[in-house]
């Protein structure tokens, strides 16, 4: 009765390694976002959270807005799209926060 439990536990541990998060890629270039004029006028500060897909060559292939103030989102998306990461053998994903 104990053996099947050990086998099941071993299988679960092995499977969890297959779905581990991508290792964080080193950013080679991170340009600061442009602070939107309207945000300046209303003294808006905050953080925008984005999920990014990084191509093997280190370019940002895709972005997804996750959270933060919508007035800051466009500027954050534009800046992060120009970021450059270290090359890697395969595409990876990361969640980044852009502070304003």
C-alpha positions as CSV (number, residue, x, y, z in Angstrom):
1,X,0.0,0.0,0.0
2,X,2.9,2.4,0.7
3,X,4.7,1.7,-2.6
4,X,2.0,3.1,-4.9
5,X,2.0,6.3,-2.8
6,X,5.8,6.6,-3.3
7,X,5.5,6.0,-7.0
8,X,2.7,8.6,-7.3
9,X,4.7,11.1,-5.3
10,X,7.8,10.5,-7.5
11,X,5.8,11.0,-10.7
12,X,4.3,14.2,-9.4
13,X,7.7,15.6,-8.5
14,X,9.1,14.7,-11.9
15,X,6.2,16.2,-13.7
16,X,6.4,19.5,-11.7
17,X,9.9,20.0,-13.1
18,X,8.6,19.9,-16.6
19,X,6.3,22.9,-15.9
20,X,8.8,25.1,-14.1
21,X,8.8,28.8,-14.9
22,X,11.3,30.0,-17.5
23,X,14.5,31.2,-16.0
24,X,14.7,35.0,-16.0
25,X,16.7,36.4,-18.9
26,X,19.2,39.2,-18.4
27,X,18.1,42.5,-19.8
28,X,20.8,44.1,-22.0
29,X,18.9,47.3,-22.8
30,X,15.9,48.8,-20.9
31,X,14.9,52.2,-22.1
32,X,12.8,54.2,-19.6
33,X,9.2,54.9,-20.7
34,X,8.0,58.4,-21.6
35,X,6.0,59.9,-18.9
36,X,2.6,60.8,-20.5
37,X,1.7,64.5,-20.4
38,X,-1.7,63.9,-18.8
39,X,-0.1,61.8,-16.1
40,X,2.2,64.8,-15.4
41,X,-0.7,67.2,-15.2
42,X,-2.5,65.0,-12.6
43,X,0.6,63.9,-10.8
44,X,-0.1,60.3,-11.5
45,X,2.5,57.7,-10.4
46,X,2.3,54.0,-10.3
47,X,3.5,50.7,-11.7
48,X,2.4,48.9,-14.8
49,X,2.7,45.1,-14.9
50,X,3.3,43.3,-18.2
51,X,3.8,39.8,-19.4
52,X,6.4,39.6,-22.2
53,X,7.4,36.9,-24.6
54,X,11.1,37.1,-25.4
55,X,12.3,35.6,-28.8
56,X,15.5,33.5,-28.9
57,X,17.4,36.5,-30.3
58,X,16.5,38.6,-27.2
59,X,13.9,40.8,-28.8
60,X,10.5,41.3,-27.2
61,X,8.1,39.4,-29.5
62,X,4.8,40.0,-27.7
63,X,3.5,41.9,-24.7
64,X,0.3,41.6,-22.6
65,X,-0.9,44.3,-20.2
66,X,-1.7,42.7,-16.8
67,X,-2.3,45.6,-14.5
68,X,-1.6,49.1,-13.4
69,X,-3.1,52.5,-14.3
70,X,-4.5,52.5,-17.9
71,X,-3.1,56.0,-18.5
72,X,0.4,54.7,-18.0
73,X,-0.1,51.4,-19.9
74,X,0.6,52.6,-23.5
75,X,3.8,54.3,-22.6
76,X,5.0,51.2,-20.7
77,X,4.1,48.9,-23.6
78,X,6.0,51.1,-26.1
79,X,9.1,51.2,-23.9
80,X,9.2,47.5,-23.1
81,X,8.7,46.6,-26.8
82,X,12.2,48.2,-27.4
83,X,13.9,46.3,-24.6
84,X,16.6,43.8,-25.6
85,X,17.5,40.6,-23.7
86,X,20.4,38.2,-23.8
87,X,20.0,35.5,-26.5
88,X,18.8,32.0,-25.4
89,X,18.1,28.7,-27.1
90,X,14.3,29.1,-27.0
91,X,11.6,31.7,-26.4
92,X,10.8,32.6,-22.8
93,X,8.3,34.6,-20.9
94,X,8.6,37.0,-18.0
95,X,6.5,39.3,-16.0
96,X,8.0,42.8,-15.7
97,X,6.9,45.9,-13.7
98,X,7.5,49.4,-15.1
99,X,7.5,52.1,-12.5
100,X,6.4,55.7,-13.2
